[in-house]
Amino acid sequence: MPTINLSAIAKSYGGGDYAVKNLDLVVPDGAFMCLLGPSGCGKTTTLRMIAGLEQPTAGSISVGDRVLDSVEQGLYVPPEKRGMGLVFQSYALWPHLSVRENVEFGLRMRKVPAPERRSRAEAALKMVHVSDAMDRYPSQLSGGQQQRVALARMLAVDPAVLLLDEPLSNLDARLRLEMRAELKRIHEESGATIVFVTHDQLEALTMATHVAVMNQGELQQLAAPMEMYARPANRFVAEFVGSPAMAIVDAGPSPAGLAASLLRFAGERAAGCSPSAVGLRPEALRLGPPPAGAWSEPATVEAVLPAGSSWTVRLRVLDTEVFAVTHTPVEAAPGDTVTCWTEQLHLFGADGTRIPAWDNAEACA
């Protein structure tokens, strides 16, 4: 499948409000692209425009040299001629058809001969590990099994692009984890291009090869998952990606308290940058004696929240509440004073854009 290219895409439903605004996005061949963002950010609308279920108000969508949508040229290719498969949030399985018949449904509509239908359906069900249930009905399956059948139905028609609209949101925690691993395996085995919509950052970070963060209809950042986590492009991405969220302290014209302490530590790296805010990742905030050259301050423990393999600690540092995440047992109790420290900060300018001072000490020179 050639590269999918969205150029200056916009979508309005009237009234002057835009669900998607001037979106430029490239989905490479074979990528697992995740559209990530809060509810109402335009990610599902973008997916539906790629699928052909919605037509853009402006811009164009092309696959390689083939134009699927172009407002300027007046071109529109209907969904059934795009060579794409769409899996909805709801499983949308026919209750009166068996699992095998549900998977064969798309092939039957394409008038594929019966022997080939059967072999392709069985191969797809084997890929998603539900081949032992092919003669059952959807009502006899668990939620995770039904989701796998919906995926198998799309895989059976061998689409060049698989479009997934929050398909895991109806599953419990264990099944969600299982299906994340399953989707990643399917992507690696099939080589299909996948565009996946979710508001769950953990799904994006664990499965995707590329993540596009959206907010209010606009693309905020496009990057590899861990690149986005380590170097968020702006404050929105910094606060949205990561759990617990990054603590961002506004400096203001006269920094005081924690902001002043952090900016003093930034020192020469922030010279000439005029950062208006400083961010602290909870995972980068440590407790105990600091190493030489690290930022440190005394902190009051307000709560210790064990989570099995990790501990989240709520701290009061000077005038600000922050969180620290550690994978070693926390001996302190609420009310105790501990030393917290870090060697990594995130600096943001007045427009919210990240200042790459920690990537390159000369970035602000």
N, C-alpha and C positions, 0 to 999 in steps of 0.2 A: 504494500500500500504506500503510495507516495505521501509526501508531507502534506498535512492539512494546514491551510493558511487562512486565518481570519484577518481581514484588513479593514481598519476603520469601521468596525461593526457597531451599529447602534440599534436599539430597539425601544420604541415608545408605544405605549398603549393608549395614547391620547392624554390631553390635559397638560401637556408640556413636561411631564415627568418621564424620565428615561430609566428603564430597567437595566440597560447596558449602554455605556457611553464610550464611543470612540475606542473600541477594543482592538488592539493588534496582538495576535497570539499565533504562534507557530507550534504545531504538534508534530514532532519528528516521527518518521516511519518507525514502527515498533516500540514507541514510547508508552509508558504507563503514566499518563498525565492526570494529575488530580486538580480539580477546580475546588479550591478551599475558601471558605468564608462564612460569615454569619448568615442567618436567615434573611432573605430579601436583598442579598448582595448582587444578584444577577447570574449566579452560577448555573442554576437549572435552566434559565432562559437561554443562556449561551449554549448549553447542551442541546436544547430543543431546536435551536437554530441550526446547529451542526447536523442534527438528525433530519431536518426539513419539516418538523412539526410547527415551527414558527418561521415567519419570513422577516428578515431584518428591515428596519426602517431606512438604514443607510449602510453602505459598505458592501463588501463582497466576501464570499467563502469559496475557496477552491481546494481541490485535491490534486496535487501535481499541476498538470496543465489543464485540468478539467474544471471549469467554473460551475459550481453548484448553485450559487446565489450571486446576483449582481443587481443592485437597485439601479445603478447607472445604465446598465445594458438591458435591463428588463428581463433577466434570465432567472429561472427557478426550476430546479430539478426536484420532483416529488420524492418523498421518503423511500418508497419501494424501489426506486431506481438509483439509490445512492450506495448500495452495497454495504450498509451498516446495520448492526444489530443493536436494539435498545432493550435494556432491562430496567423495569420501573421499580419504584420503592415498594409497591405492592407486587406480589408474585404474579398476579394475572394469569393463573392457571385455570384451564377449563375443568370444573369439578366433575363433569360426567365422563371425562376421558381419562384413561389410565396414564401413568407416567410416560410409558413408551409413546402413546398416542399424542400426548401433549408435546413431546419432543419432536415427533414426526410432523406436527401440524404445519410448520412453516415450509417444510419440504413438500408436503402434500399440495399446499397452495402454489408451489412452483412447479407442480406436476412432475416431480421426480419419481421414477419408477419404484414400485413397492420394494423389490429386493435391495435397491440402493438406499431407500428411506430407512429400512430396518437396520442395515449395517452402519449407516451414519449415526442413527439415533443411539444404537448400542455403543458405538465408539465414544460419542459425546457423554453418555451416562457413565461410562467407564472412567473417563477423564475426570469427572467430578465425584467419583466414588459413590454412585447411587445405582449401579447396575443391578444390585440385588433386589431393588424395589420397583423394577420397571413395569410389573404387572399390578401394582397397587394403584389406588386413587389418591389424589392430593389430600383428602381429608384423613387419610391413614398415615400421613407423613408428619414429621416434626417441622417446625419453622425453618430450621437450617436445611433440612432435606428439600423442602419446597423451594428454597432459594437456589439450591444447587440445580434443581430441575429447570428452573427459569433460566439459569445460565446455560445448561445443556441445550435447551431449546434454541438459544441464540448461537451456540457453538456448532450445532448440527448443520446450520445453513452456511457455515464457514464464512462469516462476514470478515471483511478486511479491517473493519473498525468496530469495536465493541463499546457501546455507550451505556454507562451505569449511573442511574440516578438514585443515590443514597440507598443502595440495595440492602445494606446491613442494618439500617436504623431500627427495624422491627425485631431484631434478634437479641437474645440475652447476652450477657458479657462473655460467657464461655463460647457460645456459638459465633459471636462476632470475631473472637480471637481465632477460632478455627477457620472461619471463612476468609479472614485476612490472609492467612497462610495459604489457603486453597487458591485464592485469586492470584496471589503472587506466583504460585506454582503453575497455574493455567497460563499466565502471561508468558512465563519462561518457556513452557512447552509448546504453546501455540504460535508464539511470535506475533500475535495480533497487536494492533495499536489499540490501547484502551484509554478512554476518557472517562474519568470517575468523578462524580460530584459528591461532596461531603462537607459537613460542618465540623467533623471530628478530626482535629489535627493529628491525633495518634494514628488514625487510619492513613492519613496523607504521609506522615513521616515513615511509617513502617512498610508501605506498599509501593509508593510512587517512585518513578525515576525522575519526574519533573513535577513541581508543585507551582500552581498559579494561584496566588492569594488575591481575592477580590473583595472590594468594599464599596457599597453604594454605586454599583455598576461599573466601577473602574478597576483596572488591573493595578495592584500595588507592587507585586514582585513576582518574577518568574525565575526559579532556580532549582537546583537539586535540593532534596529535603534537608540534609545536614548543613549545606551551605546557607540555606535560608535560616536555619536555627542559629547558626554561629554568627551570621552577618545579615540580620534583618535590614531591609532597605529603609524602613521608616518606623515611627513609633507604633503605628497600627499593627504592622507585621510583628514587631517585637513583643507587643502585649498579647497578640492573638495566638502566636505559635509558642508553645511552652506551657507546662502545667506543673506547679503553680505558675501563674503569669509572671513575667518579668516585672520587678518593682522599678517604676520610673519616677524619679524625684525632679520636680521642676526647680531650676536654679533661680529664675527671676533676675531682675536688675541688681539685687543685693543678696547674693546667696547667703544662707544661714543654715545652722544645724547640719543635717546629714549632707545636704547638697554642697555646702561649703567644704565639708570634710572630704567628700569625694573629688571635688574639683581641685583641691590642694594636691591630692594624690595624682590626679591626671597631669598636673604640672606642665612640663614642656610639651607633652603630646597634644594638649589642648590649646597651646599657644597659637594665637591668631585665628582660632576656630570660633570663638564665642559660643560655646555650647549653651543651650537654654535648658537642657534636661540631661540627666544621667540615669542609666539603667543598670540594674543588678539582677543577674539570673540567680534564682534560688539554688540551682545546682552548683553555681560557682562560688557561693558564699559558704565559707568553712567556719567551724567552731574549734577553738583551742589556740595554742601558742602560734603566732604568725611567723612565717619565714622572713628573712631579711628582704626588704624592698616591697613588701606587700602592704596594702591598705588595711588598717585595723582600727576598731573602736570597741569599747565595752558595750555590752547589750544586756537588756533584761529579758529573761525568758518569760513569755506570756502563756504559751501552750506548747505541749509536745504531742504530736499526732502520729502514732505508730501506724505503719501500713504494711506490716509483714517484712518485706525485704528492704524497706527504707523508712526513714523518720522525717516528718515535716515539722519544723520548729518555727513557731511565730515569735518574732523578736521585736523589742522596742529599742531602736538605735537612735540616740539623741531624740529628735522630734518626730521620728517616722517609724511606722510599723512595716517590717519586711519579713519575708519567709526564707528559711534555709532548708535545703534537702540534703540529707546525709544517709549513707548506707552503713554507717557504724552506729551501734547503740548509743543513745543519748543518756548520759548520767544525770544531767541537770534537771531540775524541777521548776515549775512555775514560780517566779519570784527570784530565782537565782540570777546572779550576774556572771556572764561569760564573755569571752573575747571572740568577736567575729572578724573574719578577714577575707580578702579576695585579691587576686592578681589580675582580674579581667573586668573591665567596665565597658559600657556601651554609651557613646555620646551622641546627642541629637541636636541639630540646629533649630533655629526659630521656626522653620517651615516643617519641622518634624522629620527631616531627612537624616539618616544616620551619618555621622562623621567617622570615617574609617581610621581614627587615630591609633587604634590598637592593631590595625593591620599594617600600618606603615607610619613610623614615628615622624616622617617628614610630610605626611599628607596635608597638614595645615600650613606648611611653610609657604 
